[in-house]
């Protein structure tokens, strides 16, 4: 079989042949459908994680610890792969004793989403429930809210009754979308240290934060903790619970004694206070949110054979899902139905879905007015939504045309990563193309536009998520405008 294999810690996984697993009497065979590529996977493979040697006691080994696969005819979320067999392979093995905690997918749930979202949702749900013990109405700060788990944390905090949620991050597009996920305010960590510190103080207000979920640590958290140094001698007004979850901005900070002495700051780990017996019930709660579309997550499916190419890819608010067969999520599965998904609609739906008449692209099939359209489409374009709320979510279009057809790529904005298309068509001055992306569900976004005087004007239609007007100009001419 094929698998993502390493031969030593520090390797970049390679797509290689590996002996088929033969399950023992106390093991189960899994035909893998999907496995999410998470930060912890990279850390373990690098050898820098505390669990690296325990996870990979011998080599060669297959990477990945959990995912979605078929076990005895049922599509299940599984974990606990038996070394050297990991989840990023065509097949793996798991202990029979773990089967009682596996979750069977109901009809309609996208397995790629099921492989990625639950563990990242639990990363905030468990500490909020057990360690931090979030109370309704409390104020929550999510450090690193533009990452995949951070975006979910904003939503989880709101679902648990947080009165105010503030998110921080460095990616401007993801920051813009956090409000649609429930954030009441955002802080840009690309600012100067003094501006970041001022923003922390402003958003904390007189009452301060009650809970801090920290996915990043490092310099931003060091700046945050400076704001905990009291200006006057006295008793702390209340406890501030900081939960340490991740370290994408660094593994160390400078912690001065006066940051703790009278500030009420309590620092705890993500696993603090967890009651193991209650975790399965919370996992089921997470799956209920996912199947009902009550939490929003975006995934990108990647073929197992491309593991080496995507291993070091940087993602913003999105999770890569490795699939032996990238089309497996279509085999017997319909796209997940989104019900009551206010978060998803808030991200992509404009204040009005009506498109100004002057920007609507004429229907295909009109007589050709400009035979040079094909040549005029060649090259790079910047597509900018005309709705003021989404001006910063511009798309980069790269076109290669041939006759009355063209292909190319679209990236940026809400797409997060490069999306290719091959169905571009030219009819007179009218052009159209489409891309398939997986957001909360797999959707097809259809672009239609009219090329006049060297500019594009049209719409892109994202189905249930709304229709948007845009204008397009040559990328090379942006500096002149």
C-alpha positions in Angstrom: 0.0 0.0 0.0 1.0 3.7 -0.2 1.6 5.8 2.8 3.3 9.0 4.2 6.6 7.6 5.6 9.5 8.9 7.6 12.8 7.0 8.2 14.0 9.2 11.1 12.8 12.2 13.2 13.3 15.4 11.3 12.4 13.9 7.9 9.9 15.4 5.5 7.4 12.5 4.9 7.6 10.8 1.6 4.9 9.0 -0.4 6.2 5.5 -0.4 5.2 1.8 -0.5 4.8 0.3 2.9 3.8 -3.3 3.9 0.1 -3.8 4.4 -1.0 -4.0 8.0 -2.1 -7.4 9.3 -4.3 -6.9 12.4 -3.8 -9.1 15.4 -6.8 -10.6 17.3 -7.1 -7.5 19.4 -6.8 -5.0 16.5 -9.1 -3.7 13.8 -8.2 -2.9 10.2 -9.1 0.7 9.0 -9.5 1.7 5.3 -8.5 5.3 5.7 -10.6 8.1 4.0 -9.1 11.2 5.6 -6.6 12.4 8.2 -6.0 16.1 9.2 -2.5 17.4 9.0 -2.2 19.3 12.4 0.5 21.3 14.0 1.2 18.5 16.5 1.9 16.1 13.6 4.7 18.4 12.3 6.1 18.9 15.8 6.2 15.2 16.6 7.9 14.4 13.3 10.4 17.2 13.8 11.6 15.5 17.0 11.0 18.7 19.1 7.7 17.6 20.7 7.9 15.9 24.1 6.0 12.9 22.7 8.1 12.5 19.5 10.0 9.4 20.7 7.0 7.7 22.2 5.0 8.3 19.0 7.7 7.0 16.7 9.6 4.3 18.7 10.9 2.6 15.5 11.4 3.3 11.8 10.3 3.4 9.1 7.0 4.7 10.3 3.8 6.1 8.9 2.7 9.5 10.3 -0.6 10.6 11.7 -2.6 9.4 14.7 -6.3 9.8 13.9 -8.8 10.4 11.1 -11.9 9.0 9.4 -12.1 5.5 7.9 -14.1 2.5 7.2 -14.0 -0.1 10.0 -16.0 -3.3 9.5 -18.3 -1.6 7.0 -18.9 1.5 9.1 -17.5 5.0 8.5 -15.9 6.0 11.8 -13.8 8.7 13.4 -10.9 6.7 14.7 -7.7 7.2 16.7 -4.9 5.4 18.5 -3.1 3.9 15.5 -0.7 1.1 16.3 3.0 2.0 15.5 4.5 1.9 12.9 1.1 2.3 11.2 -0.2 5.8 11.3 -3.4 7.4 9.8 -1.8 9.0 6.7 -1.9 5.8 4.6 -4.4 3.7 2.6 -4.8 1.4 5.6 -3.9 1.3 9.2 -4.7 -0.7 12.4 -6.2 0.4 15.8 -6.8 -1.4 19.0 -10.3 -3.1 19.4 -10.5 -1.6 22.8 -10.7 1.8 21.4 -13.7 1.1 19.3 -16.1 2.0 22.0 -15.0 5.6 21.8 -15.0 5.9 18.0 -17.9 7.9 16.5 -19.8 6.7 13.5 -20.5 9.3 10.9 -24.2 10.0 10.1 -25.3 10.4 6.5 -24.4 13.7 4.9 -21.4 14.6 7.1 -18.3 15.4 5.0 -15.5 13.0 6.3 -12.8 15.6 5.5 -14.5 18.0 7.9 -15.1 15.3 10.4 -11.4 14.5 10.3 -10.3 18.1 11.0 -12.8 20.0 13.1 -13.6 17.8 16.2 -10.1 17.7 17.8 -9.5 21.4 17.1 -12.9 22.2 18.6 -12.2 20.2 21.7 -8.9 22.1 22.0 -10.9 25.0 23.3 -14.1 23.3 24.6 -12.3 21.1 27.1 -10.2 23.9 28.8 -13.2 26.3 28.8 -15.4 23.6 30.5 -12.8 22.1 32.9 -9.7 24.3 33.6 -11.0 27.8 33.1 -14.6 26.9 34.0 -16.0 29.7 31.8 -19.2 31.3 33.3 -22.0 33.0 31.2 -21.3 36.6 30.5 -17.5 36.4 31.1 -14.9 38.1 28.8 -12.7 35.9 26.8 -9.5 36.7 24.9 -8.4 34.3 22.2 -4.7 34.7 21.4 -4.1 33.4 17.8 -7.8 33.5 16.8 -6.9 33.6 13.1 -5.6 30.0 13.1 -7.9 27.0 12.5 -8.3 26.1 16.2 -8.4 29.8 17.2 -11.3 30.5 14.8 -13.2 27.5 16.3 -12.4 28.8 19.8 -14.1 32.1 19.2 -17.3 30.2 18.2 -17.1 27.8 21.1 -16.7 30.6 23.7 -19.8 32.3 22.3 -21.7 29.0 22.3 -20.8 28.5 26.0 -22.2 31.9 26.9 -19.2 34.3 26.8 -20.4 37.9 27.1 -17.6 39.3 25.0 -14.9 37.6 22.9 -11.8 39.4 21.6 -9.6 37.7 19.0 -6.0 38.4 18.1 -3.9 37.5 15.0 -1.6 38.5 12.2 -3.5 37.6 9.1 -5.6 40.7 8.1 -8.2 38.7 6.0 -8.8 36.2 8.8 -9.1 39.1 11.3 -11.8 40.7 9.2 -13.8 37.5 9.2 -13.6 36.9 13.0 -16.5 39.2 13.7 -18.7 37.0 11.5 -17.7 34.1 13.8 -18.8 35.9 16.9 -15.8 38.1 17.9 -16.8 41.4 19.4 -13.4 42.9 18.7 -10.1 42.1 17.1 -6.4 43.0 17.7 -3.8 43.1 15.0 -0.6 41.6 16.2 1.4 43.1 13.3 1.4 46.5 15.0 4.2 47.9 17.1 4.6 46.6 20.7 3.3 49.9 22.2 0.1 49.7 20.0 -0.5 46.1 20.8 -0.1 46.7 24.5 -2.5 49.7 24.2 -5.0 47.5 22.4 -4.9 44.8 25.1 -5.6 47.4 27.8 -8.4 49.0 25.8 -10.2 45.7 25.1 -9.7 44.4 28.6 -11.4 47.5 30.0 -11.7 48.3 33.6 -12.9 44.8 34.5 -10.2 43.0 32.6 -10.4 39.6 30.8 -11.7 36.6 32.7 -10.3 33.8 30.5 -7.5 33.8 28.0 -7.1 31.0 25.5 -3.5 31.1 24.3 -2.7 29.3 21.0 0.5 31.2 20.3 2.6 32.1 23.4 5.9 33.9 22.6 6.2 37.6 22.1 2.5 38.5 21.9 1.7 36.9 25.2 4.8 38.5 26.7 3.3 41.9 25.7 -0.1 40.9 27.1 1.4 39.9 30.5 3.0 43.3 30.8 -0.6 44.7 31.1 -1.0 42.6 34.3 1.6 44.5 36.3 -0.5 46.6 38.7 0.0 50.3 39.0 -0.9 50.4 42.7 -0.3 48.1 45.7 -3.5 46.4 46.7 -5.5 43.2 46.4 -6.3 41.6 43.1 -9.9 42.2 42.0 -10.5 38.8 40.5 -8.9 35.7 39.0 -7.8 35.8 35.4 -7.4 32.3 34.0 -4.8 31.9 31.2 -4.9 28.6 29.4 -1.7 27.7 27.5 -2.6 25.6 24.4 -0.1 26.3 21.6 3.2 28.0 20.9 3.2 29.1 17.3 4.9 32.4 18.2 7.6 30.9 20.4 8.0 28.4 23.3 9.3 30.8 25.9 8.3 34.2 27.4 9.7 36.4 30.1 7.5 36.2 33.2 8.3 38.8 35.8 7.2 38.2 39.5 5.1 41.3 39.6 3.0 40.0 36.7 1.7 37.4 39.2 1.9 38.9 42.7 -1.3 40.9 42.9 -2.8 40.6 39.4 -5.0 37.6 40.0 -3.4 35.9 37.0 -3.5 32.1 37.1 -1.7 30.2 34.3 -2.7 26.6 33.5 -2.2 24.0 30.8 -4.8 23.0 28.3 -5.4 19.6 30.1 -5.9 21.1 33.5 -8.8 19.7 35.4 -10.2 17.5 32.6 -12.5 14.7 33.7 -11.8 11.9 31.3 -15.2 10.3 31.8 -16.9 13.4 30.5 -14.9 13.8 27.3 -16.9 11.3 25.2 -20.1 13.2 25.8 -18.4 16.5 24.9 -17.0 14.9 21.7 -20.6 13.9 20.8 -21.6 17.5 21.5 -18.9 18.7 19.0 -20.2 16.3 16.3 -23.7 17.6 16.9 -22.5 21.2 16.3 -20.7 20.1 13.1 -23.6 18.0 11.7 -26.0 20.9 12.3 -23.6 23.4 10.8 -23.5 25.4 14.1 -19.7 25.8 13.9 -17.8 27.0 10.9 -14.5 25.4 9.7 -12.7 25.4 6.4 -10.7 22.5 5.1 -8.7 21.7 2.0 -8.4 18.2 0.7 -5.0 17.1 -0.5 -3.9 13.8 -2.1 -1.7 11.5 0.0 0.8 11.5 -2.9 1.4 15.2 -2.4 2.3 15.0 1.3 5.9 16.1 0.6 4.7 19.2 -1.3 2.3 20.4 1.4 4.2 19.4 4.5 5.6 22.9 5.1 2.7 24.8 3.6 1.6 27.7 5.9 -2.2 27.9 6.3 -4.3 30.7 7.6 -7.5 29.7 9.4 -7.7 26.5 7.3 -6.8 22.9 7.8 -5.2 20.5 5.3 -6.8 17.1 5.1 -4.7 14.2 3.6 -6.8 11.7 1.6 -5.5 8.5 -0.1 -8.3 9.3 -2.6 -9.1 13.0 -2.8 -12.5 12.2 -4.3 -13.4 9.8 -1.5 -15.6 12.4 0.2 -17.9 12.1 -2.8 -18.2 8.3 -2.6 -21.5 7.8 -0.9 -21.5 11.2 0.8 -23.6 14.2 -0.1 -22.3 17.7 0.9 -23.0 18.5 4.5 -26.2 20.3 5.0 -25.7 23.6 6.8 -28.6 24.5 9.2 -28.6 27.6 11.4 -25.1 28.3 10.3 -25.2 32.0 11.1 -21.4 32.2 11.4 -20.8 31.0 7.8 -23.4 33.4 6.4 -22.0 36.3 8.3 -18.6 35.7 6.8 -19.6 35.5 3.1 -23.0 37.1 2.8 -23.0 40.9 2.0 -25.5 43.2 3.7 -27.6 42.9 0.5 -27.4 40.2 -2.1 -28.8 42.4 -4.8 -26.3 43.3 -7.5 -26.4 46.7 -9.2 -27.8 46.4 -12.7 -24.7 48.1 -14.2 -22.5 45.4 -12.8 -24.5 42.4 -13.8 -22.8 40.4 -16.6 -25.0 39.9 -19.6 -26.1 36.3 -20.3 -23.7 34.2 -22.4 -24.6 33.8 -26.0 -24.7 37.5 -27.1 -23.1 38.4 -30.4 -19.4 38.8 -30.3 -18.5 42.5 -30.0 -14.8 42.3 -29.3 -12.9 39.4 -31.1 -9.8 40.3 -29.1 -11.4 39.3 -25.8 -9.3 36.1 -25.6 -6.0 37.9 -25.9 -7.2 40.7 -23.6 -8.0 38.2 -20.8 -4.4 36.8 -20.7 -2.4 37.7 -17.6 -2.9 38.7 -14.0 -6.0 40.5 -12.5 -7.0 41.9 -9.2 -10.7 41.2 -8.5 -12.1 43.5 -5.7 -15.7 43.1 -4.2 -17.6 46.3 -4.6 -19.3 45.9 -1.2 -17.5 48.1 1.2 -17.4 45.4 3.9 -15.3 43.1 1.6 -13.0 45.5 -0.2 -10.0 44.0 1.7 -10.9 40.5 0.5 -9.6 40.9 -3.0 -8.8 37.9 -5.2 -5.8 37.4 -7.5 -6.7 35.9 -10.9 -4.0 34.5 -13.2 -5.4 33.6 -16.7 -4.0 31.7 -19.7 -6.4 31.8 -22.7 -6.6 29.9 -25.9 -9.2 30.8 -28.4 -12.6 30.9 -26.7 -11.5 29.1 -23.6 -9.1 29.8 -20.7 -7.7 28.3 -17.6 -5.9 29.6 -14.6 -5.9 30.1 -10.8 -7.7 32.2 -8.2 -6.3 32.9 -4.7 -6.6 35.2 -1.8 -9.6 36.6 0.0 -12.1 34.1 1.3 -10.4 31.2 -0.7 -7.4 31.1 1.6 -5.3 29.1 -0.8 -4.8 28.7 -4.5 -7.8 27.3 -6.5 -7.4 26.1 -10.1 -10.0 26.1 -12.9 -10.1 24.8 -16.4 -13.6 25.7 -17.5 -13.1 29.4 -18.5 -15.3 30.4 -21.5 -15.3 33.5 -23.7 -18.4 34.6 -25.6 -18.0 38.0 -27.1 -17.2 40.4 -24.2 -18.7 37.9 -21.7 -16.4 35.6 -19.7 -17.2 32.9 -17.1 -15.3 30.3 -15.0 -15.8 28.4 -11.7 -13.8 26.9 -8.8 -14.7 24.2 -6.3 -13.7 24.9 -2.6 -14.5 23.2 0.7 -15.6 25.6 3.3 -18.3 24.4 5.8 -19.4 22.3 2.8 -18.0 21.8 -0.6 -19.3 24.6 -2.8 -18.9 25.7 -6.4 -18.3 29.4 -7.0 -19.3 30.6 -10.4 -17.7 33.8 -11.8 -19.4 35.7 -14.7 -18.1 39.1 -16.0 -18.0 41.4 -18.9 -14.7 42.8 -20.3 -14.9 46.4 -21.4 -12.2 49.0 -21.8 -9.6 46.7 -20.2 -11.6 46.2 -17.0 -13.8 43.3 -15.7 -17.2 43.9 -14.0 -19.4 41.0 -12.9 -20.4 38.8 -10.0 -19.3 35.6 -8.3 -22.1 33.3 -7.1 -21.4 31.2 -4.0 -24.8 29.5 -4.0 -26.4 29.5 -0.5 -23.7 31.8 0.8 -24.7 34.7 -1.5 -23.8 36.5 -4.7 -21.1 39.3 -4.8 -20.4 42.0 -7.3 -16.8 42.7 -8.2 -14.6 44.8 -10.4 -11.3 43.6 -11.9 -8.3 45.5 -13.1 -4.9 44.4 -14.4 -2.6 43.6 -11.5 0.2 45.5 -13.1 -1.9 48.7 -13.2 -2.7 48.8 -9.5 0.1 51.2 -8.6 -1.3 53.7 -11.1 -4.8 53.8 -9.5 
